[in-house]
Amino acid sequence: MKKGKRLLIVSFIGIFAFATFWFTTGQVMKQAQNKRANGSVTYAVVLGAKVNGTTPSLSLKYRLESALSYAQRHSNVILVLSGGQGPDEGISEAQAMMNFLTAHGFPENRMILEDQSTSTYENLINTKQLIPDEETHLTLITSDYHVARAGILAKKVGFEWDAVPAKTPKVVEAKVRFRERLALLKTWVVRK
């Protein structure tokens, strides 16, 4: 086979593989968002995101607005605020979340802080240690693009799950959706 023809075939296979990967991960991300929470689960974990100094990033703010709205509609829900402090963050993500929710009138007795985790997997492992052992169902509150991977990891940790997807800021949407597809692939392979 001539070199040019071989290159064309390899290119076609590469394009087909990438298109399949892109479509499949997109469908998985979209379908996960359909597992909507209805308030029947007591504990809901708000997964952390970047804090700028002591202020929630726009992504984290959207997650918090979704959490606040959901928990106000369902008075039985207790929020687990989960996220540690990165080297460029003034406070932990969990503390920034608590500050935001408290400032919006949400009662402290309906919040649990988990401020040690540095990844989604750790968020869920640490959350499991903070809630009663008999709780096997958890509501995930996170950005819409992140629900699928968070759900896979929740299942690995031992939770059935439903979700409250928060919108994704337009300014970062293309970047985070591409990055999340790669993270989803990694999660399928290494299960973390």
C-alpha positions in Angstrom: 0.0 0.0 0.0 1.3 3.4 -0.9 2.3 5.8 1.9 -0.3 8.4 0.9 -3.1 5.9 0.9 -2.0 4.5 4.3 -1.9 8.1 5.7 -5.4 8.8 4.4 -6.8 5.6 6.0 -5.1 6.3 9.4 -6.4 9.9 9.2 -9.9 8.7 8.5 -9.7 6.2 11.4 -8.4 8.9 13.7 -11.2 11.3 12.8 -13.8 8.6 13.2 -12.5 7.6 16.6 -12.4 11.2 17.8 -16.0 11.8 16.5 -17.2 8.7 18.2 -15.5 9.7 21.5 -16.9 13.2 21.2 -20.5 12.0 20.5 -20.4 9.3 23.2 -19.1 11.5 26.0 -21.6 14.2 25.0 -24.5 11.8 25.2 -23.3 10.4 28.6 -23.0 14.0 29.9 -26.5 14.9 28.6 -28.2 11.8 29.9 -26.8 12.1 33.4 -28.6 15.5 33.8 -31.9 13.7 33.4 -31.5 12.0 36.8 -33.2 15.0 38.5 -33.5 15.3 42.2 -37.0 15.6 43.6 -36.3 16.4 47.3 -36.8 12.8 48.5 -33.1 12.4 49.5 -31.9 14.0 52.8 -28.3 14.7 52.0 -27.1 16.8 49.0 -23.5 17.4 48.3 -22.5 20.7 46.7 -19.2 19.9 44.9 -16.6 22.6 45.2 -15.1 24.8 42.4 -12.6 27.6 42.3 -12.6 30.3 44.9 -11.0 33.7 44.0 -9.5 34.8 47.2 -12.6 34.4 49.4 -15.2 34.9 46.7 -16.8 31.9 44.9 -15.9 31.8 41.2 -18.9 32.1 38.8 -19.0 28.3 38.4 -19.2 27.9 42.2 -21.7 30.7 42.5 -24.0 29.0 39.9 -23.7 25.7 41.9 -24.6 27.6 45.1 -27.6 29.4 43.6 -28.9 26.0 42.4 -28.3 24.5 45.9 -30.0 27.3 47.6 -33.0 27.2 45.4 -33.3 23.4 45.7 -32.8 23.3 49.5 -35.3 26.2 50.1 -37.9 24.2 48.2 -37.2 21.0 50.1 -36.9 21.8 53.9 -35.7 18.2 54.7 -32.5 18.6 52.6 -29.2 19.0 54.4 -26.3 20.4 52.3 -22.8 18.9 52.5 -20.5 21.7 51.3 -17.4 19.9 49.9 -14.1 21.4 48.8 -10.7 22.0 50.3 -8.4 25.0 49.9 -6.1 25.2 46.9 -2.8 27.0 47.1 -4.2 30.1 45.3 -7.4 30.2 47.3 -7.8 32.5 50.4 -10.2 30.0 52.2 -11.5 26.6 51.5 -14.2 26.1 48.9 -16.5 24.7 51.7 -16.0 27.8 53.8 -16.7 30.1 50.8 -19.9 28.1 50.2 -21.0 28.4 53.8 -20.3 32.1 53.7 -22.4 32.6 50.6 -25.3 30.5 51.8 -25.3 32.1 55.3 -25.3 35.5 53.6 -28.4 34.4 51.7 -30.2 33.4 54.9 -29.7 29.6 54.7 -29.6 28.1 58.2 -26.2 26.8 59.4 -27.9 23.8 61.1 -28.7 22.5 57.5 -25.1 22.6 56.4 -22.1 20.3 56.9 -18.6 21.4 56.0 -16.2 19.1 54.3 -13.1 21.2 53.7 -10.3 18.6 53.1 -11.0 17.2 49.6 -9.0 18.1 46.5 -10.9 16.1 43.9 -14.5 15.0 43.1 -13.6 11.5 44.2 -12.3 12.8 47.6 -15.5 15.0 47.9 -17.6 11.9 47.7 -15.4 9.7 50.0 -15.2 12.4 52.6 -19.0 13.1 52.3 -19.7 9.4 53.0 -17.8 9.7 56.2 -19.8 12.7 57.4 -23.3 11.3 56.9 -25.1 8.4 58.5 -24.0 4.9 57.4 -27.6 4.0 56.4 -27.7 6.8 53.8 -27.1 5.1 50.5 -28.6 7.8 48.2 -27.1 11.2 47.6 -28.1 14.2 45.6 -25.2 15.7 43.6 -25.3 19.5 43.1 -22.7 20.4 40.5 -22.2 22.0 37.1 -24.3 20.4 34.4 -21.3 19.2 32.4 -19.9 17.5 35.6 -22.9 15.5 36.6 -22.0 12.3 34.7 -18.5 11.9 36.1 -19.6 12.8 39.6 -22.4 10.2 39.2 -19.9 7.5 38.1 -17.7 8.3 41.1 -20.7 8.4 43.5 -21.7 4.9 42.4 -18.1 3.7 42.9 -18.2 5.1 46.5 -21.4 3.3 47.1 -24.2 5.8 46.5 -27.2 5.7 44.4 -27.6 9.3 43.1 -29.7 12.0 41.6 -28.7 15.5 40.7 -29.4 19.2 40.6 -27.4 20.4 37.6 -26.2 24.0 37.7 -25.7 26.0 34.6 -22.2 26.5 33.2 -20.8 30.0 32.7 -20.7 30.8 29.0 -17.2 32.3 29.3 -15.7 28.9 30.3 -18.2 26.5 28.7 -16.2 25.3 25.7 -13.0 24.8 27.7 -14.6 22.9 30.6 -16.8 20.7 28.4 -13.7 19.6 26.4 -11.7 19.0 29.6 -14.6 17.1 31.2 -14.8 14.7 28.2 -11.1 13.8 28.8 -11.7 13.5 32.6 -14.7 11.3 31.9 -12.5 9.0 29.7 -9.9 8.9 32.5 -12.7 8.0 35.0 -13.9 5.2 32.8 -10.4 3.8 32.6 -9.0 4.3 36.1 -12.3 4.7 38.0 -11.1 7.7 40.0 
